[in-house]
C-alpha cells in the first residue's frame, strides 16, 4: 500500500515537472534567442549563443524604454485609482445599509456580463468628444473605470468577512468613519487590495486594442503597441533585438509578481472568490 502511494506521488511529481518544463520552454527560447545573431537563430535555435550578443539588449533598451516607463506609469496610476474606488465602494456595500443596496450591487455585477468589445466604439467616441484621446488620461481613466466593477465585487466579498466588532469598538472610542476606513479597513484588506493591484496592473500592461485606438503619439504609447512598432522598425532582418525587447518588457510584471505574490495568494485564499 505504501509502495503504491509512493508510485502515485512520483507519477504526479513527474507530470507536474513536465508541465512546468513545457510552460518554461517559450521563455527559455526567448532568452537564448535574445543573445544570438540571425545566423545562430536560423541555423540552430536550440544551441547556446556563441558568442553571446549582449548588444541586443542595449539596442532594445534604447528603443523601448519610453514605452516601458509609460506603461508602468499608466498601470500604477490606474491600479491605485481602482484600489481607492473599489475599497470605498466595497466597504459601503459590505458594512453599510442603505435603500436599494442589493439591487444596486446586482446591477453593478450585471455590467460584468457585457463584453468589453461591445463598448469599444462608444467609449472611443466619448473620450474623443471629451478631448482625452492621445493623452495619458485616456488610459488611466479607462483602466480606473473598467476595473472598478470587478474590484468592488472582490472588496465587498472580502470586507463582508471582517469582524464588525472592530468597527463598532472604534466608533465607540470616537473614531470617525474616515479614520475607521483608513486605519482599520485598509490594513485588514491589504491582501485583497494587493491582489486587485496585481490583476489590474497586468490587465493594463497587456492591453493592446484600447491604446492602439486612443494614442497616436509614439512618446505616449504603451509597451504592447510599442513592441509592434519596434518590430516594424527592425523588421525580420534582426530578430535578436526583438527577443531582447520581449525579455525586457516582461521585467516589470516579474517584479510585481515577485514582491506581491505573498499578498496575492492570501487575497485569493482568504475569501477573495467566495460568494
C-alpha positions, 0 to 999 in steps of 0.5 A, spaced: 500 500 500 505 504 501 509 502 495 503 504 491 502 511 494 509 512 493 508 510 485 502 515 485 506 521 488 512 520 483 507 519 477 504 526 479 511 529 481 513 527 474 507 530 470 507 536 474 515 537 472 513 536 465 508 541 465 512 546 468 518 544 463 513 545 457 510 552 460 518 554 461 520 552 454 517 559 450 521 563 455 527 559 455 527 560 447 526 567 448 532 568 452 537 564 448 534 567 442 535 574 445 543 573 445 544 570 438 545 573 431 540 571 425 545 566 423 545 562 430 537 563 430 536 560 423 541 555 423 540 552 430 535 555 435 536 550 440 544 551 441 547 556 446 549 563 443 556 563 441 558 568 442 553 571 446 550 578 443 549 582 449 548 588 444 541 586 443 539 588 449 542 595 449 539 596 442 532 594 445 533 598 451 534 604 447 528 603 443 523 601 448 524 604 454 519 610 453 514 605 452 516 601 458 516 607 463 509 609 460 506 603 461 508 602 468 506 609 469 499 608 466 498 601 470 500 604 477 496 610 476 490 606 474 491 600 479 491 605 485 485 609 482 481 602 482 484 600 489 481 607 492 474 606 488 473 599 489 475 599 497 470 605 498 465 602 494 466 595 497 466 597 504 459 601 503 456 595 500 459 590 505 458 594 512 453 599 510 445 599 509 442 603 505 435 603 500 436 599 494 443 596 496 442 589 493 439 591 487 444 596 486 450 591 487 446 586 482 446 591 477 453 593 478 455 585 477 450 585 471 455 590 467 460 584 468 456 580 463 457 585 457 463 584 453 468 589 453 468 589 445 461 591 445 463 598 448 469 599 444 466 604 439 462 608 444 467 609 449 472 611 443 467 616 441 466 619 448 473 620 450 474 623 443 468 628 444 471 629 451 478 631 448 482 625 452 484 621 446 492 621 445 493 623 452 495 619 458 488 620 461 485 616 456 488 610 459 488 611 466 481 613 466 479 607 462 483 602 466 480 606 473 473 605 470 473 598 467 476 595 473 472 598 478 466 593 477 470 587 478 474 590 484 468 592 488 465 585 487 472 582 490 472 588 496 465 587 498 466 579 498 472 580 502 470 586 507 463 582 508 468 577 512 471 582 517 469 582 524 464 588 525 466 588 532 472 592 530 468 597 527 463 598 532 469 598 538 472 604 534 466 608 533 465 607 540 472 610 542 470 616 537 473 614 531 470 617 525 468 613 519 474 616 515 479 614 520 475 607 521 476 606 513 483 608 513 486 605 519 482 599 520 479 597 513 485 598 509 490 594 513 485 588 514 484 588 506 491 589 504 491 582 501 485 583 497 487 590 495 494 587 493 491 582 489 486 587 485 493 591 484 496 585 481 490 583 476 489 590 474 496 592 473 497 586 468 490 587 465 493 594 463 500 592 461 497 587 456 492 591 453 493 592 446 486 594 442 484 600 447 491 604 446 492 602 439 485 606 438 486 612 443 494 614 442 497 616 436 503 619 439 509 614 439 512 618 446 505 616 449 504 609 447 504 603 451 509 597 451 504 592 447 503 597 441 510 599 442 513 592 441 509 592 434 512 598 432 519 596 434 518 590 430 516 594 424 522 598 425 527 592 425 523 588 421 525 580 420 532 582 418 534 582 426 530 578 430 535 578 436 533 585 438 526 583 438 527 577 443 531 582 447 525 587 447 520 581 449 525 579 455 525 586 457 518 588 457 516 582 461 521 585 467 516 589 470 510 584 471 516 579 474 517 584 479 510 585 481 509 578 481 515 577 485 514 582 491 506 581 491 505 574 490 505 573 498 499 578 498 496 575 492 495 568 494 492 570 501 487 575 497 485 569 493 485 564 499 482 568 504 475 569 501 477 573 495 472 568 490 467 566 495 460 568 494 
